[in-house]
Amino acid sequence: MAKAKPALPDEGEKQKIVAACDAFVRDVFKPRFLPEIRPSEWNYVIDIRGAWAGGRYRFMQRYRVGSGENAGEEFDAPFARLVRTGHDRFDIDWMRHTGQWWPVYESLSLEQALHIIETDGVLHPHG
């Protein structure tokens, strides 16, 4: 698959996309994959969130460092993203362990894309 160049929506469509994705994180990802925060001596997940940037919506886990000289510091680790390729058209990319985005689905509606992200375990937050 060729990498899709993101298509920028108008402000109204962008707000609808962000609202749908934020609701998905709140209603699907957080209850299923982060019902509680479990501090540990290692890096541990404290939040699941999303962010819009340049025609893409990234799904991320927020980690906190549990011990050592960096204890308390936090960082984001993206795991999936939607790439807007046209009006109500999205590709889905997965974040590989190499730190590179890998395209896995093409040309889906927002509803279809969110359903796939919900059901395809490769696109879920890491445990």
HELIX and SHEET records of a PDB file:
HELIX    1   1 GLU A   11  PHE A   24  1                                  14    
HELIX    2   2 VAL A   25  PHE A   29  3                                   5    
HELIX    3   3 LYS A   30  PHE A   33  1                                   4    
HELIX    4   4 LEU A  110  THR A  119  1                                  10    
HELIX    5   5 GLY A  121  LEU A  123  5                                   3    
SHEET    1   A 5 TYR A  44  ALA A  53  0                                        
SHEET    2   A 5 ARG A  56  ARG A  64 -1                                        
SHEET    3   A 5 GLU A  74  GLY A  86 -1                                        
SHEET    4   A 5 ARG A  89  MET A  95 -1                                        
SHEET    5   A 5 TRP A 101  LEU A 108 -1                                        
END                                                                             
